[in-house]
Amino acid sequence: MFWIHGGGYTHGAGSEDLYDGGPLAVRGDVVVVTIHYRLGALGFADFEGVIEGARRNVGLLDMVRALEWTRDNIEAFGGDPSNITIFGESAGAAAVGALLATTPARGLFAKAILESGSGRATPQADAVKIREALLKQLGIEPADAAAILDRPWQEIVEAQHKIGMRYGPVIDADVIPEAPLDAIAAGRSSNVPVLIGTNRDEVKLFNATSRDRHITDEDLPAAIAREMPRASEDDAKRLIEVYRASRSSKMPASNVDIFDAITTDLRFRVNAQRLALSTRANGQPAFVYLFTWESPARHGAFGSCHALEMPFVFGTLWAPTQDRFAGSGPEAEALSLRMMDSWLAFARSGEPSHEGVGEWPPFEAETRPTMILGREVTLEHDPFGEERQDIEAFV
C-alpha cells in the first residue's frame, strides 16, 4: 500500500505520525510505503522551455520514480510488485487521480484509493500565469527566468505563499496529456479498480475557523452563486430549497450548514461519483463511501470534515492531537478497525467487503450503493440523492 500525503501540493510529509503504517501492516500483513515529493513551486511550477533542462511536473514524476523503486525493491520487504495499491487524501487523492492518467505511471500499480479528491491538472496557459506571478514576486524578469535557480529555496517558498496560487500537475503531452477526469471518462487512463469517497462536511475544516461566521437569508443565494460560475442566483435559490428540505429533519440546516453542504458537493462529492461511474463504464469496479463520523473539536463545528477519516484508515487515533480532532473511545476504535479492514481487503483482492461492513457492492448509476462510515456503518443507495440530482448540472 503506497501512500501519497495531502496538503494542497504545498505542504505535508509522508513521515507524519498520522501516516504511521505500522497498524495497517500488522493488522493486514501488508507493506506500507509512504513517500515525500517536491511541493509547491519546487515541484509544480512550469519552467519547461524557459529554463534549459527544466521539466514540468517534477513533483508528479517524483511519485512515479517512487513507484518504480517500489516495484523494483518491494519483494525484499515481503511485498508483491504486481499488487501495489496507491492511496492518498486531498491533494494526495488528486495525485492518485493524476497518476491514473499519467503515461509514465501505467503498469506501476494495480488498484487506487482516493479519499476526498478526484484529480485535476492545470492547463499550460494557467501554468504560465502562475510562473509569471512567481517570477514577479521574486523580482525576476521573465526573460531572465533562469535566475530563480540562484535563489535560496526559502525565498521561493515564501514567494509562492504570497502569490496564493494553486500548484499541482500541469497538462503535458509526455506526462499527463489531459485532465484526469477526462482521461478516465474516455477510457485512456490506467485501467484499475477504484475505492473512492468523501466526507459529508468536507469544507467545514476550512470554514469553521472563520471568526463570527454568519450568512443572512439575503446573502446566501449570492454566496452560493459565487461558488458556481455556471449558475444564477435563481439556480442558487432552488438549490438552497432542495438542500434545506433534504437536511432540516435529520441534521443542522442553518444558512452556514447549507452553504457548507453545497460547496462540499461542488468541490468534492460530485466529481468523486463521476470518477467512480467512469471507472465502472470502462469495465473496472468502483466502490464508494461517505464518511459521516463527526469531530468533537470546536463543540462539533467541524462536523464530518476534510481530513477526519485519515486516523481511522491508518489506525492512528493515538497520533498527536487526534484525540481532540477525531475523538477516542470504543466507538472510534471500532470504526477504525472496520475501515482498516475494508482498505486492506481492497488492497489485497480489489473488493472492500468483509464481515465487519457486510457486502459492499460496486457503484453503478441506477442505485449508487454507498457505504456510510460513521457511528453506524451501513449501505445506503444514493444518500442525499435529491441534492445530487440538482447540483450535478453545475459541476
Backbone hydrogen bonds, N-H to C=O, Kabsch-Sander energy under -0.5 kcal/mol:
donor,donor_aa,acceptor,acceptor_aa,energy
2,F,85,T,-3.3
3,W,1,M,-0.6
3,W,33,V,-3.5
4,I,87,F,-2.4
5,H,3,W,-0.5
10,T,7,G,-2.0
11,H,7,G,-1.5
16,E,13,A,-1.3
19,Y,16,E,-1.7
20,D,17,D,-1.9
25,A,21,G,-2.6
26,V,22,G,-2.8
27,R,23,P,-2.4
28,G,24,L,-2.7
29,D,25,A,-1.3
30,V,25,A,-0.6
32,V,30,V,-0.5
33,V,1,M,-3.0
33,V,31,V,-0.5
35,I,3,W,-1.1
40,G,9,Y,-4.2
42,L,39,L,-1.0
43,G,39,L,-0.9
43,G,40,G,-1.0
44,F,40,G,-2.7
45,A,41,A,-1.3
47,F,45,A,-0.9
49,G,51,I,-0.5
50,V,47,F,-1.9
51,I,47,F,-2.4
54,A,51,I,-2.2
59,G,43,G,-3.0
61,L,57,N,-2.6
62,D,58,V,-1.8
63,M,59,G,-1.2
64,V,60,L,-1.8
65,R,61,L,-2.7
66,A,62,D,-2.3
67,L,63,M,-2.2
68,E,64,V,-2.4
69,W,65,R,-2.5
70,T,66,A,-2.4
71,R,67,L,-2.8
72,D,68,E,-2.3
73,N,69,W,-1.8
74,I,70,T,-2.6
76,A,73,N,-1.4
77,F,74,I,-1.4
78,G,75,E,-1.6
79,G,74,I,-2.7
83,N,80,D,-2.0
86,I,84,I,-0.5
86,I,111,K,-2.2
87,F,2,F,-2.6
88,G,113,I,-1.3
89,E,4,I,-0.9
90,S,115,E,-2.4
92,G,89,E,-2.6
94,A,90,S,-2.7
95,A,91,A,-2.3
96,V,92,G,-1.8
97,G,93,A,-2.6
98,A,94,A,-2.4
99,L,95,A,-2.9
100,L,96,V,-1.7
101,A,97,G,-0.7
101,A,98,A,-1.1
102,T,99,L,-0.9
103,T,101,A,-0.6
103,T,175,V,-2.4
105,A,102,T,-1.2
106,R,102,T,-0.5
106,R,103,T,-1.4
108,L,105,A,-2.1
110,A,84,I,-3.4
111,K,84,I,-1.4
112,A,193,P,-1.7
113,I,86,I,-2.5
114,L,195,L,-2.6
115,E,88,G,-2.5
115,E,113,I,-0.5
116,S,114,L,-0.7
116,S,197,G,-2.8
122,T,169,P,-3.2
126,D,123,P,-0.5
127,A,123,P,-2.0
128,V,124,Q,-2.2
129,K,125,A,-1.3
130,I,126,D,-2.0
131,R,127,A,-2.5
132,E,128,V,-2.7
133,A,129,K,-2.2
134,L,130,I,-2.2
135,L,131,R,-2.6
136,K,132,E,-2.4
137,Q,133,A,-2.2
138,L,134,L,-1.6
139,G,135,L,-0.6
139,G,136,K,-1.2
140,I,135,L,-2.9
144,D,141,E,-1.9
145,A,142,P,-1.3
147,A,144,D,-2.5
148,I,145,A,-2.3
149,L,146,A,-1.7
150,D,147,A,-1.6
151,R,148,I,-1.4
155,E,152,P,-0.8
156,I,152,P,-1.5
157,V,153,W,-2.6
158,E,154,Q,-2.4
159,A,155,E,-2.3
160,Q,156,I,-2.4
161,H,157,V,-1.9
162,K,158,E,-1.8
163,I,159,A,-2.0
164,G,160,Q,-1.1
165,M,160,Q,-0.6
171,I,122,T,-2.6
172,D,176,I,-2.2
176,I,172,D,-0.6
183,A,179,A,-2.4
184,I,180,P,-2.8
185,A,181,L,-2.3
186,A,182,D,-2.0
187,G,184,I,-1.2
188,R,183,A,-2.8
189,S,183,A,-0.5
190,S,100,L,-3.5
192,V,190,S,-1.5
194,V,285,P,-2.0
195,L,112,A,-2.2
196,I,287,F,-3.0
197,G,114,L,-1.8
198,T,289,Y,-1.3
200,R,291,F,-2.6
201,D,304,S,-2.7
202,E,199,N,-1.3
204,K,201,D,-1.8
205,L,202,E,-1.5
206,F,203,V,-0.8
207,N,203,V,-2.2
208,A,204,K,-2.5
210,S,207,N,-1.8
213,R,210,S,-0.8
220,L,216,T,-1.8
223,A,219,D,-2.3
224,I,220,L,-2.4
225,A,221,P,-2.6
226,R,222,A,-1.9
227,E,223,A,-0.6
227,E,224,I,-1.1
228,M,224,I,-0.5
228,M,225,A,-1.2
231,A,228,M,-2.3
236,A,232,S,-2.1
237,K,233,E,-2.5
238,R,234,D,-2.0
239,L,235,D,-2.3
240,I,236,A,-2.5
241,E,237,K,-2.0
242,V,238,R,-2.2
243,Y,239,L,-2.9
244,R,240,I,-2.6
245,A,241,E,-2.3
246,S,242,V,-2.0
247,R,243,Y,-2.0
248,S,244,R,-2.6
250,K,247,R,-1.8
251,M,247,R,-2.2
258,I,254,S,-2.6
259,F,255,N,-2.5
260,D,256,V,-2.5
261,A,257,D,-2.4
262,I,258,I,-2.5
263,T,259,F,-2.4
264,T,260,D,-2.2
265,D,261,A,-1.9
266,L,262,I,-2.4
267,R,263,T,-2.3
268,F,264,T,-2.2
269,R,264,T,-1.2
270,V,265,D,-2.0
272,A,268,F,-1.7
273,Q,269,R,-2.1
274,R,270,V,-2.0
275,L,271,N,-2.4
276,A,272,A,-2.0
277,L,273,Q,-2.6
278,S,274,R,-2.4
279,T,275,L,-2.4
280,R,276,A,-2.3
281,A,277,L,-2.5
282,N,278,S,-1.3
283,G,280,R,-1.9
284,Q,279,T,-2.0
287,F,194,V,-2.3
288,V,369,P,-0.5
289,Y,196,I,-1.5
290,L,371,M,-2.5
291,F,198,T,-2.6
292,T,290,L,-0.5
292,T,373,L,-2.7
293,W,373,L,-1.0
295,S,303,G,-2.9
297,A,325,F,-0.5
299,H,296,P,-0.8
300,G,297,A,-1.4
301,A,297,A,-0.5
301,A,298,R,-1.5
302,F,297,A,-0.8
303,G,300,G,-1.0
305,C,303,G,-1.2
306,H,202,E,-2.0
308,L,305,C,-1.6
310,M,307,A,-0.8
312,F,309,E,-0.7
313,V,309,E,-2.0
314,F,310,M,-2.5
315,G,311,P,-0.8
316,T,311,P,-1.7
319,A,316,T,-2.0
322,Q,319,A,-2.0
324,R,321,T,-0.7
325,F,321,T,-2.1
326,A,322,Q,-2.5
327,G,322,Q,-1.5
333,E,329,G,-2.4
334,A,330,P,-2.6
335,L,331,E,-2.3
336,S,332,A,-2.4
337,L,333,E,-2.3
338,R,334,A,-1.9
339,M,335,L,-2.5
340,M,336,S,-3.0
341,D,337,L,-2.3
342,S,338,R,-1.7
343,W,339,M,-2.7
344,L,340,M,-2.7
345,A,341,D,-2.4
346,F,342,S,-2.5
347,A,343,W,-2.3
348,R,344,L,-2.1
349,S,345,A,-3.0
350,G,345,A,-0.6
350,G,346,F,-1.8
351,E,345,A,-0.7
354,H,358,G,-0.9
357,V,354,H,-1.3
358,G,354,H,-2.5
363,F,286,A,-3.8
368,R,364,E,-2.3
370,T,380,E,-3.2
371,M,288,V,-2.4
372,I,370,T,-0.6
372,I,378,T,-3.3
373,L,290,L,-2.5
373,L,371,M,-0.6
374,G,372,I,-0.7
374,G,376,E,-0.9
378,T,372,I,-1.3
378,T,376,E,-0.6
380,E,370,T,-2.8
380,E,378,T,-0.5
382,D,368,R,-2.6
382,D,380,E,-0.7
385,G,382,D,-1.2
388,R,384,F,-2.2
389,Q,385,G,-2.5
390,D,386,E,-1.2
391,I,387,E,-2.0
392,E,388,R,-1.8
394,F,391,I,-2.2
395,V,392,E,-1.4
